[in-house]
Amino acid sequence: MAEKQDYYELLGVARDVDAEALKKAFRKKAMQLHPDRNADPDAEEQFKAVNEAYAVLSDPEKRARYDRFGHDAPGGFGGGQGPFGFDPDTVRDVFGGDLFEQLFGAFFRGGRARHGRDLQVPMTVTLDEVARGGDRSVTFTRRGACDTCDGSGAAPGTRPVRCDTCGGMGQVRVRAGFVAMLQACPDCRGQGTRITSPCPACRGAGQVSEEVTLKVPVPPGIATGHKLRLDGEGHAGQDAGLAGDLYVQIEVEPHPFFERRGDDLVCEVPISFPQAALGATIEVPTLDGKARVKVPSGTQSGKTLRLRGKGLPLVRGRGAGDQLVKLQIETPQNLTAKQRELLEAFEDTLEADEGATAAAPRRKGFLEKLKELFD
């Protein structure tokens, strides 16, 4: 198989070409290679290649992917709706209405090739999958080409016949006074052909419902609401039209320990009053396993400790967010008589001004402000 030619070389433009110059180059090449104007037997294939190149380079997103990956871009570049692989509206804009009809009207009139509809399906991923990325399978139902008739809609051994009303053009000319207009053929509904013997499997539709399971690459750091696009995995097109795209909508499952805040993870960890007062080293969960963190003496409830780089990977760029460990002092319940006695003794030591200032500065300050307010 011959190697595909570089798109910029096909159109004869530099890699930094702007949109207007790109359009002019495409117009010139397309007119030179149009099969009706060029007797060269290779002209049609070259014509298709030029249109494919323009379809990619005229789309900013596709052009950026092509510049980065070349012809091997993941998922490909999709395609247009016409028989030569480009969108008729795009080409009409390049050539203008009259010249478009002269050069391309016969190919697009009647809209025989119809692009398949896009499809959206939900997919739930875990926070661990968000952290590490990987592949996830998704199962869904779509309209696929009928295998019995290869998508033609005609029974095996038969084929669609040309519509006599429009002569296969898909459109008929209607006059209203001095004005002549083109409208879809009423007999073939704009297809240019009629099916005299419908396929028994699809009843002439050319499509059947099919259940599909695909592997979807989950990039690290993805979030709820993000959509992944798989080119050509939507509903099948009709009459040799390209398939639509599949959009996978991401939903991240809640985690029993972590709350997500952007690329950071927040984890609330209970500690005892003695640990908060005296300081301690405790174990906390992370997505990579357990980690040991130091609780400073005199820690107040709500204090947050930061673990650098223990959050989620950045979707765009390198690195990762942080994990925030929010400490919550847990008040003991159902005290024994001995525990109550010890706590009461401790409370008595705070009654003296000197003890209260040293051991409970926030409470001491609050009481002083309260006294000033009401005295």
PyMOL commands that set and color helices and strands:
alter all, ss='L'
color gray80, all
select helices_A, chain A and resi 7-11+19-33+43-57+60-72+88-95+97-108+127-132+273-278+337-349+353-359+361-374
alter helices_A, ss='H'
color red, helices_A
select strands_A, chain A and resi 119-125+134-145+161-162+171-176+179-184+193-194+207-218+227-230+246-252+258-261+264-272+280-286+289-295+304-307+323-330
alter strands_A, ss='S'
color yellow, strands_A
deselect
rebuild
show_as cartoon
